[in-house]
Amino acid sequence: MSEQKTPINGHMLAAGCGDRGSYNTQLLYFTCSSLSRDDRYLYLLTDQNGSPNAAVKDLLTGQERILTRNQEGVLKSYVYFDGTPGRGFGKASVCLDCDANVIYYIQDDAICRADLQGNIRILNRIPDGRMTAFTHVSADGKRLCVPMTDGRCLDFDPETEGSGLDRRPVYDIDGRIQKENLNSYLCVYDTETGSLLFEKTVPRCWITHVQFHPQNPEQIMFNHEWPSFSCGIRRIWLYDHQADTLTPIRTEGSDTLGNPRGYARKADDWVCHEMWSEDGTSIIYHGGYADGPAMVGRYALSTGIYQEIALPDDYNAYGHFTMDHAGNLVCDGYFKYPWEIKKVRENSTDNGPDPHKKDAEYICKVIPDWEKGTLTWLPLCRHESDWLGQDAHPHPIYSHAGDRIFFNSRTDKTVNVYCVSAQPPQQ
């Protein structure tokens, strides 16, 4: 046992960013890259000046610069429920055009862009009465999608009506949206002129994740967040702007390939964290079967084929999957050695709809064989994050070259960014 653990622990590289113990530093949300296309610049969120801002670190020289100018704290939005309505920096709003080295973000009610030199320009404004979430820029850099929802969805006092470290609402948000007929909006802007290209209303929906198709900006994948019913089939959707159609991605059925354990897709399953493959031919997601274990799945758009791989029964720790250009996955959850006894962790933010505890400790490279329905787990290091709050979720991402993996972790008082080689340690 000790021989297996030693090289894994020793495989982690030095802390990537931040003065450990004095301020928080974290990656951008994992629906976009945090790295420039040449892997030289790492884009981050930091509160080293007392309020959150976006920063960039030159991984060649070690120099770090703050790109934005926020001094107003955190903007209230999805995940950051205790932020200030209409004022502050949208921590959930930052996305990167990794080819142009331009970030997009929301400051107060302004949709902004900032380049590598820190030049800032306001593109447009958020309409009154709307709540925002994670944004996304198209692969060609020409379009920015800002998801919005009627503000009533998060209309509450976090001091009296919120719970846990993140002060999320104690009421069923999707339930309120259904009952009160609230809408979400896919708002797409021109990244040069700032003009609104189009706005698609999605009725009775809470959209928090949006992702342009990697090759076709006319298509946007979006989600229904925390569905109060039928999560297994309501979670993932595709909007085709050219055809003006809304299509659910995961449907009920027993025609799943590569699933030797025979679990059917059901409405009562839990599905989450959808993402595109790099070429846009498939959508990756993960979750858990209503009557079974956790799973990771793939849906091929051209064929309509589902492939889902059920995880071992004792892989019951919450995590995320992202993918490199070669189709390898990386995961911050689920894995455990059979001899291990997990630490008892405080899970004050573990009151969401997911069925799994937030107590995983490893960053693993995961090699899927979709046809055979198998996953090969290659633990690279322990992240040991406490998982308390969104910022402490590791959210690992590959570098563009696929040789390194970057992730967040809080093991003491502050969140820091780390890097580990994607080459598994020698056993």
C-alpha positions in Angstrom: 0.0 0.0 0.0 2.6 2.5 1.0 4.6 1.9 -2.2 1.5 2.8 -4.2 0.7 6.0 -2.2 4.2 7.4 -2.1 4.8 8.2 -5.8 1.2 9.6 -6.1 1.7 12.1 -3.3 5.2 13.0 -4.6 3.8 13.6 -8.1 2.2 16.9 -7.4 4.1 20.0 -8.6 4.5 23.1 -6.5 1.6 25.4 -5.8 0.8 27.3 -9.0 -0.5 30.7 -7.8 -1.2 32.8 -4.8 0.6 33.5 -1.5 -0.7 30.5 0.4 -2.6 31.6 3.5 -3.1 35.3 2.6 -5.6 35.3 -0.2 -7.6 33.0 -2.5 -6.7 32.2 -6.1 -8.8 29.9 -8.3 -9.3 28.8 -11.9 -12.1 30.1 -14.2 -15.1 27.9 -14.3 -14.4 24.6 -16.1 -16.8 25.2 -19.0 -14.0 27.3 -20.6 -10.3 26.9 -20.5 -8.2 29.0 -18.0 -5.2 28.8 -20.3 -4.1 30.7 -23.4 -3.9 28.5 -26.5 -0.1 28.2 -26.2 -0.4 27.3 -22.5 1.7 30.3 -21.5 -0.9 32.4 -19.7 -3.0 31.1 -16.9 -6.2 33.2 -16.2 -7.4 33.2 -12.6 -9.8 34.7 -10.1 -8.1 36.3 -7.1 -9.1 38.4 -4.1 -5.6 39.6 -3.2 -6.8 43.2 -3.3 -9.7 42.5 -0.9 -12.4 42.1 -3.6 -12.5 39.5 -6.4 -10.9 40.3 -9.7 -9.6 38.5 -12.7 -5.8 38.1 -13.1 -3.3 36.5 -15.5 -0.1 34.7 -14.6 2.7 34.3 -17.1 3.8 30.7 -16.5 7.1 31.4 -18.4 8.2 34.4 -16.3 6.1 33.9 -13.2 4.7 37.5 -13.4 1.1 38.0 -12.3 -1.2 41.0 -13.1 -4.7 41.9 -12.2 -6.8 42.7 -15.3 -10.0 44.0 -13.8 -10.7 46.9 -11.4 -13.4 45.7 -9.0 -13.6 47.1 -5.5 -17.3 46.3 -4.8 -17.2 42.7 -3.6 -19.1 39.8 -5.3 -22.1 40.3 -7.6 -25.1 38.1 -6.6 -25.6 35.4 -9.2 -25.9 31.6 -9.5 -23.6 29.9 -7.0 -22.7 33.2 -5.3 -26.1 33.5 -3.6 -24.9 35.9 -0.9 -23.4 38.5 -3.3 -24.8 42.0 -3.7 -27.6 42.4 -6.3 -26.5 44.6 -9.2 -23.1 45.5 -7.7 -19.7 43.8 -7.7 -17.7 41.4 -9.8 -19.5 38.5 -11.3 -17.2 35.6 -10.3 -19.4 33.2 -12.2 -19.3 35.4 -15.3 -15.7 35.2 -16.4 -14.9 33.3 -19.6 -11.8 33.2 -21.8 -11.2 33.5 -25.5 -8.0 31.5 -25.3 -6.9 32.4 -28.9 -7.3 36.2 -28.5 -6.3 36.3 -24.8 -9.5 38.2 -24.0 -11.7 37.7 -21.0 -15.4 38.6 -20.7 -17.0 39.3 -17.4 -19.8 41.2 -15.7 -19.1 44.2 -13.4 -22.2 45.6 -11.7 -24.7 45.6 -14.6 -22.0 46.0 -17.3 -20.9 43.2 -19.7 -17.2 43.9 -20.1 -14.1 42.6 -22.0 -10.5 42.9 -21.0 -7.4 42.0 -23.0 -4.0 40.7 -21.8 -2.8 44.3 -21.3 -5.7 45.1 -19.0 -7.6 47.3 -21.4 -11.3 47.3 -20.5 -14.3 48.0 -22.6 -18.0 47.9 -21.8 -19.9 45.9 -24.4 -23.5 46.2 -23.1 -25.7 46.2 -20.0 -27.7 43.5 -18.1 -31.4 44.4 -18.3 -33.0 45.3 -14.9 -34.6 42.4 -13.0 -32.4 39.6 -14.3 -30.0 37.2 -12.6 -26.9 36.0 -14.5 -24.7 32.9 -14.3 -21.7 31.3 -16.2 -21.1 32.8 -19.6 -19.3 31.4 -22.7 -17.6 32.8 -25.8 -17.8 31.0 -29.1 -14.7 29.3 -30.5 -14.3 31.9 -33.2 -14.3 34.6 -30.6 -17.2 36.5 -32.2 -20.1 35.7 -29.9 -20.7 35.9 -26.2 -23.6 34.1 -24.6 -24.8 35.5 -21.2 -27.5 33.3 -19.6 -30.1 35.3 -17.6 -33.1 34.4 -15.6 -35.9 36.4 -14.2 -34.5 37.8 -10.9 -37.4 36.5 -8.9 -35.6 33.1 -9.0 -33.1 34.3 -6.4 -35.2 36.9 -4.7 -34.5 36.2 -1.0 -32.6 37.4 2.0 -29.5 35.1 2.3 -29.1 36.0 6.0 -32.6 34.6 6.9 -33.5 32.4 3.9 -30.1 30.9 3.0 -28.2 27.9 4.4 -24.7 26.5 4.5 -21.4 28.2 3.8 -22.7 29.5 0.4 -26.0 30.7 1.8 -28.0 29.0 -1.0 -31.8 29.4 -0.8 -33.6 27.0 1.4 -36.6 26.9 -1.1 -36.8 24.9 -4.3 -35.6 27.3 -6.9 -36.8 25.3 -9.9 -40.1 24.7 -8.0 -40.5 28.5 -7.8 -39.7 28.9 -11.5 -42.3 26.3 -12.4 -45.0 27.6 -10.1 -44.5 31.3 -11.0 -43.8 30.8 -14.7 -40.3 32.4 -14.7 -38.2 32.5 -17.8 -34.5 32.2 -18.7 -32.9 33.9 -21.7 -30.0 33.0 -24.0 -28.6 36.4 -24.7 -25.9 36.4 -27.4 -23.8 39.5 -28.0 -21.3 40.6 -30.7 -17.9 40.6 -29.0 -16.7 43.6 -31.0 -19.6 45.9 -31.2 -21.4 44.7 -28.0 -24.7 44.6 -29.8 -27.3 42.0 -28.9 -27.5 39.6 -31.8 -30.4 37.7 -30.5 -32.3 36.7 -27.3 -34.0 33.4 -27.0 -36.6 33.0 -24.2 -36.7 29.6 -22.6 -39.9 29.3 -20.5 -40.0 27.9 -17.0 -36.3 27.2 -17.0 -33.3 28.1 -14.8 -30.2 28.3 -17.1 -26.8 28.5 -15.4 -24.4 26.8 -17.9 -24.1 27.6 -21.6 -21.6 26.3 -24.1 -21.3 27.1 -27.8 -20.8 24.2 -30.1 -17.0 24.1 -30.7 -17.5 24.4 -34.5 -20.9 25.9 -34.9 -21.8 29.0 -33.0 -25.4 28.7 -34.1 -25.8 25.9 -31.6 -25.7 26.4 -27.8 -25.9 23.7 -25.2 -27.6 24.8 -22.0 -29.0 23.3 -18.8 -32.0 23.3 -16.5 -30.3 23.8 -13.1 -31.3 21.7 -10.1 -34.4 20.3 -11.7 -37.1 19.7 -9.1 -38.4 16.7 -11.2 -37.1 14.5 -14.0 -33.5 15.6 -13.7 -32.4 12.6 -15.8 -34.1 14.1 -18.9 -34.5 17.8 -18.1 -30.9 18.7 -17.4 -29.2 19.0 -20.8 -30.6 20.8 -23.9 -29.5 22.1 -27.2 -30.7 25.3 -28.8 -30.2 25.6 -32.6 -30.6 29.3 -33.4 -30.8 28.8 -37.2 -33.7 26.3 -36.8 -35.0 28.0 -33.7 -35.4 24.6 -31.9 -34.9 23.4 -28.4 -34.0 19.8 -28.1 -33.5 17.6 -25.0 -30.3 15.7 -25.2 -30.8 12.8 -22.7 -34.0 10.9 -23.1 -35.4 7.8 -21.4 -34.6 4.4 -22.9 -32.8 1.1 -22.5 -30.8 1.4 -25.7 -27.6 2.5 -24.0 -24.4 1.0 -25.5 -21.3 0.0 -23.6 -23.3 -0.5 -20.4 -22.7 -4.1 -19.3 -24.5 -3.6 -16.0 -27.7 -2.8 -18.0 -29.0 0.4 -16.4 -31.7 2.2 -18.4 -31.9 5.9 -18.7 -34.7 7.2 -16.5 -36.3 10.6 -15.7 -35.4 10.1 -12.0 -31.7 9.8 -12.7 -29.4 12.6 -11.7 -27.4 14.2 -14.5 -25.0 17.0 -14.3 -21.9 18.9 -15.7 -22.4 18.5 -19.4 -19.5 19.5 -21.8 -18.7 19.2 -25.5 -16.0 17.0 -26.9 -13.3 19.1 -28.6 -14.6 18.3 -32.1 -18.3 18.8 -31.1 -19.4 15.4 -32.2 -20.5 14.3 -28.8 -21.6 15.6 -25.3 -20.0 14.2 -22.1 -22.0 14.2 -18.9 -22.0 12.5 -15.5 -24.4 11.7 -12.7 -26.1 8.8 -11.0 -28.7 6.2 -11.8 -31.9 6.5 -9.7 -31.7 2.9 -8.8 -27.9 2.4 -9.0 -24.4 3.8 -8.9 -22.7 6.9 -10.4 -22.0 6.9 -14.1 -20.4 8.9 -16.8 -22.0 9.1 -20.3 -21.5 10.2 -23.9 -24.1 11.1 -26.5 -23.2 11.2 -30.2 -25.1 14.0 -32.0 -24.9 12.5 -35.5 -26.1 9.0 -34.5 -28.2 9.6 -31.4 -26.3 6.8 -29.7 -25.9 6.9 -25.9 -23.0 5.2 -24.1 -22.9 5.2 -20.3 -20.4 3.6 -18.0 -21.5 2.7 -14.5 -18.9 3.3 -11.8 -18.2 0.9 -9.0 -20.7 1.0 -6.2 -18.3 2.4 -3.7 -17.3 5.3 -6.0 -19.9 7.5 -4.4 -18.0 10.7 -3.9 -19.1 13.8 -5.9 -16.8 14.9 -8.7 -16.5 16.5 -12.2 -15.2 15.1 -15.5 -13.5 17.2 -18.2 -11.7 16.0 -21.3 -8.5 16.6 -23.3 -8.1 16.8 -27.1 -7.4 13.0 -27.2 -10.6 12.0 -25.4 -9.0 11.3 -22.0 -10.9 12.4 -19.0 -9.8 13.9 -15.8 -11.8 13.6 -12.6 -11.6 15.2 -9.1 -14.1 12.7 -7.5 -15.4 9.2 -7.2 -12.1 7.3 -7.0 -10.9 5.6 -3.8 -8.6 2.7 -3.0 -10.4 -0.3 -1.7 -8.5 -0.3 1.6 -9.1 3.4 2.3 -11.3 4.7 5.1 -12.4 8.2 4.1 -12.0 11.2 6.3 -15.1 12.6 7.9 -15.6 16.0 6.3 -18.0 18.8 7.1 -20.3 19.2 4.1 -22.1 22.4 4.8 -22.6 23.0 1.1 -23.7 19.5 0.4 -27.4 20.2 0.4 -27.9 20.3 -3.3 -29.8 17.8 -5.5 -26.8 15.5 -6.2 -26.9 12.2 -4.4 -23.1 12.0 -3.6 -21.1 13.4 -0.7 -18.3 15.9 -1.4 -15.4 14.0 0.2 -13.2 12.9 -2.7 -9.5 13.5 -2.5 -7.8 12.5 -5.8 -7.1 14.0 -9.2 -7.3 11.0 -11.6 -6.6 10.7 -15.3 -9.5 8.5 -16.5 -9.2 6.6 -19.8 -12.6 5.5 -21.1 -13.3 2.6 -23.5 -16.8 3.6 -24.5 -17.4 0.5 -26.6 -16.4 -1.9 -23.8 -18.0 0.2 -21.1 -14.8 0.4 -19.0 -12.9 3.2 -17.3 -9.2 3.0 -16.4 -8.5 5.2 -13.3 -4.9 6.5 -13.0 -4.6 8.6 -9.7 -2.1 11.4 -10.2 -2.1 13.1 -6.8 -4.3 13.9 -3.8 -6.0 17.3 -4.1 -7.5 17.0 -0.5 -9.7 20.0 -1.0 -12.4 20.5 1.7 -15.0 21.1 -1.0 -16.6 23.8 1.1 -18.2 26.1 -1.3 -18.0 26.5 -5.1 -14.5 28.0 -5.0 -13.0 25.0 -3.3 -14.3 22.5 -5.9 -11.1 21.3 -7.7 -12.6 21.5 -11.2 -9.6 20.0 -12.9 -8.8 21.0 -16.5 -6.1 19.8 -19.0 -3.6 22.1 -20.6 -4.2 22.5 -24.3 -1.1 20.3 -24.9 -2.6 17.7 -22.6 0.6 17.3 -20.6 -0.6 19.0 -17.4 -3.7 19.3 -15.3 -4.6 22.4 -13.3 -7.0 22.3 -10.3 -8.1 24.2 -7.2 -7.8 23.1 -3.7 -8.3 24.4 -0.2 -6.7 22.4 2.5 -6.4 25.1 5.1 -7.9 28.6 4.9 -7.4 29.7 1.3 -8.0 28.3 -2.1 -5.0 27.9 -4.3 -4.3 26.6 -7.9 -2.1 23.6 -8.4 -0.6 21.8 -11.4 0.2 18.1 -11.8 1.7 16.2 -14.7 -0.8 14.3 -16.7 1.7 11.5 -17.0 0.8 8.9 -14.4 3.5 8.2 -11.8 5.5 5.0 -12.1 4.1 2.2 -9.9 
